[in-house]
Each structure stands twice: as C-alpha cells, then as structure tokens.
Amino acid sequence: MKRKLAWCIPVLCFFMISCTKEPLDHLTEEESRIYITNYDTTANFGSYRTFSITDSVAVIRNNQLLGRQLGAVDARFIEAVATALESRGFVRVARNQDPDLGVAISQLTNTSTNVVSYPDYGGFYGGFWDPFYWDYPGYSYFFPSYYGVYESSETALMIDIFDLMNSEQNNQIRSVWSGMIRGSGIFNASTVESQVQSLFSQSAYLKYQ
C-alpha cells in the first residue's frame, strides 16, 4: 500500500514522519498479503465441466473500468489461474465453445483521502523543547490539536468465476466464486503462481466431481 502524506503544518512534517511507528514496515511482502475468497453456497461446482478465461486483465480504478491490459505479469496470472482450475478437473475451452464457467481477472485500485488528528502531540514530544533556550524560564509549552491529511492508494488482484451454463434461464450472469489478493508485491512475476495457489487452497470445494 502506498501512502502520500501532506501535513497541514509543514514544520511538523519531520517529527511526525520520524517518530511515528508503522507496524507494516517490518512485514515482508509475503507476510503483508491477504487472501480473501467467497462463493455462492448454492452452487454445485461438480456440475460444471468447462471454463473459459479472459485473454487480458481489466483495469478498474475507484470503481471505474479504464480498459484492459496484457503485460507479462498479467499473462502469467491468467495462465496460473487456468492451470489451477485444470488441476481441479475443469477443462479449458475457447470463449466460443459454450463454456460452463467464465473466469475474469481484474486489477483494482482504490484511492481515498483521510484526516488524522494528533491532539496529544505536546504530551509526546514536549520534552524535546527547552523553554530556557528562549529566555522564558518557568514557562511551559502549549500544543493545540494538529491535523494531518494523507492519501492512501491500494491495488489488489480480483478473480471472478461466473456461471455461464445457467445464464439463459434468468438473463443474469451469476458469480459463483471470487478471490482477492491484497497487500504488497502482488505483481511480482516470481510470486504469481504461489499467490494463486494460496488463494485457491482456501477453496477445496472448487473442483469438478
């Protein structure tokens, strides 16, 4: 996750950044990643046999589809997901071969702006200041509440599996499974296969027969 900090009072920037502890700083990229899966409990995965997967990755930012892309890492994710499904008994077919399942991969980026308050700034750092230096012996410092504004941006990978076999019954394409990878280093080519495996390992039910 990337964070851009813009403090309301610039003179405090150095102290805020240097003295604030960030718990995630000590995690490896692998430790920072979270794997989330969800599925339709009414779906009978054993009834599906074939699947087709998109040939590119959708790029979505703040819930807006910007287009599709196919870089080296994108292609690797597509193949890793296809391989994972094939290992569970599903058969990969072309989109025009009437597949039972449709698989889509998306790159999601969400950006938000947040405000944080530091009402106890003086209590934490007041000891660093010496009133005698300014020729005010016996005085104490007063620190009002300080506010900071930061913008956070997180990019995640989303895999969705849709029921195409029954879509003609109600004119709706129903999602039967979804998986999301969040954290750092998601788009590192060397870890694509292990990430996909970690995601699918949570879904033992997702298999043919």
Residue pairs with C-beta under 8 A, 6 or more apart in sequence:
1 24
1 152
1 153
1 154
1 183
1 184
2 152
2 153
2 154
3 150
3 151
3 152
3 153
4 150
4 151
4 153
5 13
5 16
5 17
5 148
5 150
6 148
6 149
6 150
6 151
7 13
7 16
7 146
7 148
7 149
8 146
8 147
8 148
8 149
9 146
12 121
12 146
15 125
16 118
16 148
19 124
19 125
24 32
27 184
29 183
29 184
29 185
29 188
29 191
30 185
30 191
32 183
32 184
32 185
33 181
33 182
33 183
33 184
33 185
33 186
33 195
33 198
34 181
34 182
34 183
35 179
35 180
35 181
35 195
35 198
35 199
35 202
36 179
36 180
36 181
36 182
37 177
37 178
37 179
37 180
37 199
37 202
37 203
38 177
38 178
38 179
39 176
39 177
39 178
39 203
39 205
39 206
40 174
40 175
40 176
40 177
43 163
43 176
43 177
45 176
45 177
45 205
45 206
45 207
45 208
46 207
46 208
46 209
47 100
47 165
48 90
48 100
48 101
48 163
48 165
48 208
49 90
49 91
49 100
49 208
50 90
50 91
50 92
50 93
50 97
50 98
50 99
50 100
50 101
51 82
51 85
51 90
51 91
51 92
51 93
51 99
51 100
51 101
51 102
51 103
51 161
52 92
52 93
52 94
52 95
52 97
52 99
52 101
52 102
52 103
52 164
53 78
53 81
53 82
53 85
53 92
53 102
53 103
53 104
53 105
54 68
54 78
54 102
54 103
54 104
54 105
55 70
55 78
56 68
56 69
56 70
56 74
56 78
57 68
57 69
57 70
57 74
57 77
57 78
57 105
57 106
57 107
58 65
58 67
58 68
58 104
58 105
58 106
58 107
59 65
59 66
59 67
59 68
59 69
59 106
59 107
59 109
60 66
60 106
60 107
60 108
60 109
61 108
61 109
61 110
61 111
62 109
62 110
62 111
63 110
69 107
72 189
73 187
73 188
73 189
73 192
74 105
74 107
76 189
76 192
76 193
77 105
77 157
77 192
77 196
78 105
80 192
80 193
80 195
80 196
80 197
81 103
81 105
81 159
81 196
82 92
82 103
83 193
84 196
84 197
84 200
85 92
85 103
86 92
88 200
88 206
88 207
88 208
89 207
89 208
89 209
90 101
90 207
90 208
93 99
98 164
99 164
100 163
100 164
100 165
101 161
101 162
101 163
101 164
101 165
101 176
102 161
102 162
102 164
102 173
103 159
103 160
103 161
103 162
104 159
104 160
104 162
105 157
105 158
105 159
105 160
106 157
106 158
106 159
106 160
107 155
107 156
107 157
107 158
107 187
108 155
108 156
108 157
108 158
108 180
109 153
109 154
109 155
109 156
110 153
110 154
111 151
111 152
111 153
112 151
112 152
113 149
113 150
113 151
114 149
114 150
114 151
114 152
115 147
115 148
115 149
116 147
116 148
116 149
116 150
117 145
117 146
117 147
117 148
118 145
118 146
118 147
118 148
119 145
119 146
121 143
121 145
121 146
122 141
122 142
122 143
123 143
126 140
126 141
126 143
129 141
131 137
131 138
131 139
131 140
131 141
154 182
155 186
155 187
156 180
156 181
156 182
156 186
157 180
157 181
157 186
157 187
157 195
158 178
158 179
158 180
159 178
159 179
159 180
159 199
160 175
160 177
160 178
161 175
161 176
161 177
161 178
161 206
162 173
162 174
162 175
162 176
163 173
163 174
163 175
163 176
164 173
166 174
167 173
167 174
177 203
177 206
179 199
179 200
179 202
179 203
181 195
181 199
185 191
186 195
200 206
